[in-house]
Amino acid sequence: MSLLDRYLAKEILFPFGAGLVFLTQILLATQILAQATVLFGSGVSAWDVLRVVLLLTPHLLGFILPVAFLLGAVIGLGRLAEDREIIAIGAAGISPVRLVRVPLLIGAVASAMALWLALEVEPACIRSARLLLNEIIKKNVTNDVKSGVFYDDIPGYTLYAERVREGRWENVLISDRSDPTAAVLALARRGRFEPAPAGEAMRLVLDGGEIHREETETDDYALASFERATLVVGVRQTLSDRNALRGSSREFTARELMRLARSAPDKAQRWRWQGFLHRKISQALSLLPFALLAVPLAASRRGGRAFAVGATLAAVLAHYLLLRGGEVLAQKGVLPAALSLQLPTLALSLVGLAAVWQLARRGTGAVR
């Protein structure tokens, strides 16, 4: 790599890295606030929040990398244009087109990294984050039971404890209406939630009490005393309501999405799974047309840096709109997902190549 290439790379990578950090912080803050009721619950530690943040970062990078890269390239090269350094390069007989290969190389490397993150790292992290949020929600449920207050946040159950000390209850009343045909009322001297295997249930342990069960269809009534009873409480609805990551297609790897598409019962489902896969690929490949656009946008003196940044945002918006349109075409089966979801990359690449060709046609006097 020549001295000029290293110099250009340094000018691009610094604002690229700064933009990456800044945009990641903004999106992470947005995600944390969206899950504030879960992440700032009574049973959550700082370590739990940090783990969720780390697991969500690869997911957010898929959205941030293209934007941060284009902004970094335009700002870095725009600084050269404003300081007349690109003019000096042209005066030395070097065409501005020569500058394109550095952002294109960086964009190719970043695109390969984005593909790896989207297809391998992100699914594993999203799956782990979903399971971690489930456990956090269950810890919150355990700690949300208060002395002398009826707790009914678990659908089908109402729990009351006269006294609560460090997660242990005294003089407990539990109404179980999860089965409408056989309501259960449990009374116990002591009770608590215990850790259950990973899943959508919690283990309720009661000591010294009795259970009342009424069959509404037969009018039968049963009463049983116990020294210790264990009740598995389903919290599927609670987890579904509070966990924003539940049901996310982002937790499937490329192989899993292809397998789901092949085994889909109908065309609509197959197109849907194919769309999820190629959307991930399209987001990662968007760095390539952005790399082509970087030098023409930065080299433009029309409006200065404000024009370049505005054009950058317009390019990002155009890519998003084309991606959404391609997704609709894929889901309706108008075009194959592999083609329709690459339309943004193809269209912006053509625009970028046209802009680079215009620079080449104008030669060393392209920047004035």
C-alpha positions as CSV (number, residue, x, y, z in Angstrom):
1,M,0.0,0.0,0.0
2,S,1.4,3.4,-1.1
3,L,1.9,6.4,1.2
4,L,-1.1,8.0,-0.4
5,D,-3.3,5.0,0.2
6,R,-2.2,4.8,3.9
7,Y,-3.0,8.5,4.2
8,L,-6.4,8.2,2.7
9,A,-7.2,5.1,4.9
10,K,-6.3,7.1,8.0
11,E,-8.5,10.0,7.0
12,I,-11.4,7.6,6.5
13,L,-11.0,5.2,9.4
14,F,-10.9,7.8,12.1
15,P,-14.3,9.4,11.4
16,F,-15.6,5.9,10.5
17,G,-14.6,4.6,14.0
18,A,-16.0,7.7,15.7
19,G,-19.3,7.4,13.9
20,L,-19.5,3.7,14.7
21,V,-19.1,4.3,18.4
22,F,-21.4,7.3,18.4
23,L,-24.3,5.6,16.5
24,T,-23.9,2.4,18.5
25,Q,-24.3,4.3,21.8
26,I,-27.4,6.0,20.5
27,L,-29.1,2.8,19.3
28,L,-28.0,0.9,22.5
29,A,-29.6,3.7,24.6
30,T,-32.7,3.4,22.5
31,Q,-32.9,-0.3,23.0
32,I,-32.3,-0.1,26.7
33,L,-35.0,2.6,27.1
34,A,-37.4,0.4,25.1
35,Q,-36.8,-2.5,27.6
36,A,-36.6,-0.2,30.7
37,T,-39.4,-2.0,32.5
38,V,-37.4,-5.3,32.2
39,L,-33.8,-4.1,32.5
40,F,-34.4,-1.8,35.5
41,G,-36.7,-4.2,37.4
42,S,-36.2,-5.1,41.0
43,G,-34.3,-8.4,40.2
44,V,-31.8,-7.0,37.7
45,S,-28.1,-6.4,38.4
46,A,-25.7,-4.2,36.5
47,W,-24.0,-7.4,35.2
48,D,-27.3,-8.5,33.7
49,V,-27.7,-5.1,31.9
50,L,-24.1,-5.2,30.6
51,R,-24.6,-8.7,29.2
52,V,-27.7,-7.7,27.4
53,V,-25.9,-4.7,25.9
54,L,-23.0,-6.8,24.7
55,L,-25.3,-9.4,23.2
56,L,-27.3,-6.8,21.3
57,T,-24.3,-5.0,19.9
58,P,-23.7,-7.4,16.9
59,H,-27.4,-7.0,15.9
60,L,-27.1,-3.2,16.0
61,L,-23.9,-3.2,14.0
62,G,-25.7,-4.6,11.0
63,F,-27.7,-1.3,10.8
64,I,-24.8,1.0,11.9
65,L,-21.9,-0.2,9.8
66,P,-23.1,1.0,6.4
67,V,-24.2,4.5,7.7
68,A,-21.0,5.0,9.7
69,F,-18.8,3.9,6.9
70,L,-20.4,6.3,4.3
71,L,-20.3,9.1,6.8
72,G,-16.7,8.4,7.7
73,A,-15.6,8.2,4.1
74,V,-17.4,11.3,3.1
75,I,-16.3,13.3,6.1
76,G,-12.7,12.1,5.8
77,L,-12.4,12.7,2.1
78,G,-14.4,15.9,2.4
79,R,-11.8,17.3,4.7
80,L,-9.2,16.7,2.0
81,A,-11.4,18.5,-0.6
82,E,-12.0,21.5,1.7
83,D,-8.3,21.8,2.4
84,R,-7.6,21.6,-1.4
85,E,-5.5,18.5,-0.9
86,I,-7.5,16.7,-3.6
87,I,-6.7,19.6,-5.9
88,A,-3.0,19.2,-5.0
89,I,-3.3,15.5,-5.8
90,G,-4.8,16.4,-9.2
91,A,-2.1,18.9,-9.8
92,A,0.4,16.1,-9.4
93,G,-1.3,14.3,-12.3
94,I,-3.3,11.8,-10.1
95,S,-7.0,11.5,-11.1
96,P,-9.6,11.6,-8.2
97,V,-10.7,8.2,-9.5
98,R,-7.4,6.9,-8.1
99,L,-8.8,7.7,-4.6
100,V,-11.8,5.3,-5.1
101,R,-9.8,2.2,-4.5
102,V,-9.1,2.9,-0.8
103,P,-12.7,3.3,0.4
104,L,-13.6,0.4,-1.9
105,L,-11.1,-1.8,-0.2
106,I,-12.1,-0.7,3.3
107,G,-15.8,-1.2,2.3
108,A,-15.1,-4.7,1.0
109,V,-13.4,-5.6,4.3
110,A,-16.2,-4.0,6.3
111,S,-18.8,-5.7,4.1
112,A,-17.2,-9.2,4.7
113,M,-17.2,-8.5,8.5
114,A,-20.9,-7.4,8.3
115,L,-21.8,-10.6,6.5
116,W,-20.1,-12.7,9.2
117,L,-21.8,-10.7,11.9
118,A,-25.2,-11.0,10.3
119,L,-25.1,-14.6,9.3
120,E,-23.2,-16.2,12.2
121,V,-22.6,-13.9,15.2
122,E,-25.9,-12.0,15.3
123,P,-28.2,-15.1,15.5
124,A,-26.2,-16.6,18.3
125,C,-26.2,-13.3,20.2
126,I,-29.9,-12.7,19.7
127,R,-30.8,-16.2,20.9
128,S,-28.7,-15.7,24.0
129,A,-30.1,-12.3,24.6
130,R,-33.7,-13.6,24.3
131,L,-33.0,-16.4,26.9
132,L,-31.2,-13.9,29.2
133,L,-34.2,-11.5,29.0
134,N,-36.5,-14.5,29.9
135,E,-34.4,-15.2,33.0
136,I,-34.3,-11.5,33.9
137,I,-38.1,-11.3,33.6
138,K,-38.5,-14.3,35.8
139,K,-36.2,-12.8,38.4
140,N,-38.3,-9.6,38.3
141,V,-41.4,-11.7,38.9
142,T,-39.8,-13.3,41.9
143,N,-38.8,-9.9,43.4
144,D,-42.0,-8.1,42.5
145,V,-44.1,-9.9,45.1
146,K,-44.6,-7.4,48.0
147,S,-45.9,-7.8,51.5
148,G,-49.7,-7.3,51.8
149,V,-50.2,-6.7,48.1
150,F,-52.0,-8.9,45.6
151,Y,-49.7,-9.8,42.7
152,D,-51.5,-10.8,39.5
153,D,-49.0,-10.0,36.7
154,I,-48.8,-13.7,35.8
155,P,-52.0,-14.4,33.7
156,G,-54.2,-16.9,35.5
157,Y,-52.6,-16.6,38.9
158,T,-53.1,-14.3,41.9
159,L,-50.6,-14.4,44.7
160,Y,-50.8,-12.8,48.2
161,A,-48.2,-12.9,51.0
162,E,-48.7,-11.4,54.4
163,R,-44.9,-10.9,54.8
164,V,-42.0,-11.0,52.3
165,R,-38.4,-11.3,53.4
166,E,-35.6,-11.8,50.9
167,G,-37.8,-13.6,48.4
168,R,-39.4,-15.8,51.0
169,W,-43.1,-15.4,51.8
170,E,-45.1,-16.1,55.0
171,N,-48.9,-16.8,55.2
172,V,-49.4,-17.3,51.5
173,L,-52.6,-17.4,49.4
174,I,-52.4,-18.4,45.7
175,S,-55.4,-18.6,43.3
176,D,-54.8,-20.7,40.2
177,R,-57.3,-20.1,37.4
178,S,-55.1,-21.3,34.6
179,D,-57.6,-24.1,34.0
180,P,-61.1,-22.4,34.1
181,T,-62.8,-25.8,34.7
182,A,-60.8,-26.6,37.8
183,A,-59.9,-23.5,39.9
184,V,-57.3,-24.1,42.6
185,L,-56.8,-22.2,45.9
186,A,-53.6,-22.9,47.8
187,L,-52.9,-21.7,51.4
188,A,-49.5,-22.2,53.0
189,R,-47.4,-21.0,55.9
190,R,-44.4,-20.3,53.7
191,G,-43.6,-20.1,50.0
192,R,-41.1,-19.0,47.4
193,F,-40.1,-19.2,43.8
194,E,-37.2,-21.4,43.0
195,P,-35.0,-21.4,39.9
196,A,-36.4,-23.6,37.2
197,P,-34.6,-25.1,34.1
198,A,-34.4,-22.6,31.2
199,G,-37.8,-22.4,29.7
200,E,-41.1,-20.7,30.1
201,A,-42.0,-21.9,33.6
202,M,-41.2,-21.2,37.2
203,R,-41.2,-23.5,40.2
204,L,-43.4,-22.4,43.1
205,V,-42.6,-24.2,46.4
206,L,-45.1,-24.1,49.3
207,D,-44.5,-25.4,52.8
208,G,-47.2,-26.4,55.3
209,G,-50.7,-25.8,53.9
210,E,-53.7,-27.1,52.0
211,I,-55.0,-27.1,48.5
212,H,-58.7,-26.6,47.6
213,R,-59.8,-27.7,44.1
214,E,-63.2,-27.2,42.6
215,E,-64.5,-29.0,39.4
216,T,-67.0,-26.6,37.9
217,E,-68.4,-29.2,35.4
218,T,-69.1,-31.9,38.0
219,D,-69.4,-29.8,41.2
220,D,-66.8,-32.0,42.8
221,Y,-64.7,-30.4,45.5
222,A,-61.3,-31.7,46.8
223,L,-59.2,-30.7,49.8
224,A,-55.7,-31.9,50.5
225,S,-53.1,-31.0,53.1
226,F,-49.4,-31.0,52.4
227,E,-46.1,-30.5,54.1
228,R,-44.4,-29.4,50.9
229,A,-45.9,-28.9,47.5
230,T,-44.3,-27.9,44.2
231,L,-46.3,-26.2,41.5
232,V,-44.9,-25.4,38.0
233,V,-46.2,-22.0,36.9
234,G,-46.3,-21.3,33.2
235,V,-45.2,-17.7,32.4
236,R,-45.3,-18.0,28.6
237,Q,-47.7,-15.0,28.3
238,T,-45.7,-12.9,30.7
239,L,-42.5,-13.6,28.7
240,S,-44.3,-13.0,25.4
241,D,-45.6,-9.6,26.6
242,R,-42.3,-8.3,28.1
243,N,-39.6,-9.8,25.9
244,A,-39.2,-7.7,22.8
245,L,-36.8,-10.3,21.2
246,R,-39.3,-13.1,21.4
247,G,-40.1,-14.4,17.9
248,S,-37.3,-12.5,16.2
249,S,-36.2,-13.9,12.8
250,R,-32.8,-12.4,13.5
251,E,-31.9,-15.4,15.7
252,F,-31.8,-17.8,12.7
253,T,-28.5,-18.5,10.9
254,A,-28.2,-18.7,7.2
255,R,-28.4,-22.5,7.2
256,E,-31.5,-22.4,9.4
257,L,-33.3,-19.9,7.2
258,M,-32.5,-22.0,4.1
259,R,-33.8,-25.1,5.9
260,L,-37.0,-23.3,7.0
261,A,-37.5,-22.1,3.4
262,R,-37.1,-25.6,2.0
263,S,-39.5,-27.1,4.5
264,A,-42.1,-24.3,4.3
265,P,-45.7,-25.6,3.8
266,D,-46.5,-23.0,1.1
267,K,-45.0,-20.5,-1.2
268,A,-45.7,-17.5,1.0
269,Q,-43.8,-19.0,3.9
270,R,-40.9,-20.0,1.6
271,W,-40.7,-16.4,0.2
272,R,-40.9,-15.0,3.7
273,W,-37.9,-17.0,5.0
274,Q,-35.9,-16.3,1.8
275,G,-36.6,-12.7,2.3
276,F,-35.2,-12.7,5.8
277,L,-32.0,-14.3,4.6
278,H,-31.4,-12.0,1.7
279,R,-32.3,-8.9,3.7
280,K,-29.3,-9.7,5.9
281,I,-27.1,-10.2,2.9
282,S,-28.3,-7.0,1.3
283,Q,-27.6,-4.9,4.4
284,A,-24.0,-6.2,4.5
285,L,-23.4,-5.6,0.8
286,S,-24.7,-2.0,1.0
287,L,-21.2,-0.9,2.0
288,L,-19.9,-1.6,-1.6
289,P,-22.1,1.0,-3.4
290,F,-21.5,3.4,-0.5
291,A,-17.8,3.0,-1.1
292,L,-18.3,4.0,-4.8
293,L,-20.3,7.0,-3.8
294,A,-17.9,8.3,-1.2
295,V,-15.3,10.0,-3.4
296,P,-17.7,11.7,-5.8
297,L,-19.8,13.0,-2.9
298,A,-16.7,14.2,-0.9
299,A,-15.1,15.7,-4.0
300,S,-18.1,17.8,-4.8
301,R,-17.7,21.5,-4.0
302,R,-21.4,22.2,-4.5
303,G,-22.6,23.2,-1.1
304,G,-19.4,22.1,0.7
305,R,-19.5,19.5,3.5
306,A,-23.2,20.2,4.2
307,F,-24.1,19.0,0.7
308,A,-22.0,15.9,1.1
309,V,-23.5,14.9,4.4
310,G,-27.0,15.7,3.1
311,A,-26.4,13.5,0.0
312,T,-25.1,10.8,2.3
313,L,-28.3,10.7,4.3
314,A,-30.3,10.7,1.0
315,A,-28.3,7.7,-0.2
316,V,-29.0,5.9,3.1
317,L,-32.7,6.7,2.9
318,A,-32.8,5.6,-0.8
319,H,-31.2,2.3,0.1
320,Y,-33.7,1.7,2.9
321,L,-36.7,2.5,0.7
322,L,-35.4,0.3,-2.1
323,L,-34.8,-2.5,0.5
324,R,-38.3,-2.2,1.8
325,G,-39.7,-2.3,-1.7
326,G,-37.6,-5.3,-2.6
327,E,-38.8,-7.0,0.5
328,V,-42.4,-6.5,-0.5
329,L,-41.6,-7.9,-4.0
330,A,-40.0,-10.9,-2.5
331,Q,-42.8,-11.7,-0.1
332,K,-45.4,-11.4,-2.9
333,G,-43.3,-13.6,-5.2
334,V,-43.0,-11.0,-7.9
335,L,-39.2,-11.4,-8.0
336,P,-36.9,-14.0,-6.4
337,A,-35.7,-12.8,-3.0
338,A,-32.1,-13.1,-4.2
339,L,-32.8,-10.5,-6.9
340,S,-35.4,-8.2,-5.3
341,L,-33.4,-7.7,-2.1
342,Q,-30.2,-6.9,-4.0
343,L,-31.9,-4.2,-6.0
344,P,-30.7,-1.5,-3.6
345,T,-27.1,-2.6,-4.0
346,L,-27.4,-2.9,-7.8
347,A,-29.2,0.5,-8.2
348,L,-26.8,2.4,-5.9
349,S,-23.8,0.7,-7.4
350,L,-24.9,1.9,-10.9
351,V,-25.3,5.4,-9.5
352,G,-21.8,5.2,-7.9
353,L,-20.2,3.9,-11.1
354,A,-21.8,6.7,-13.0
355,A,-20.5,9.3,-10.6
356,V,-17.0,7.7,-10.7
357,W,-17.2,7.7,-14.5
358,Q,-18.1,11.4,-14.4
359,L,-15.0,12.0,-12.3
360,A,-12.8,10.1,-14.7
361,R,-14.3,12.0,-17.7
362,R,-13.4,15.3,-16.0
363,G,-9.9,14.1,-15.2
364,T,-7.6,15.9,-12.8
365,G,-9.7,19.0,-12.9
366,A,-12.8,17.3,-11.4
367,V,-12.3,19.2,-8.1
368,R,-12.1,22.9,-8.2
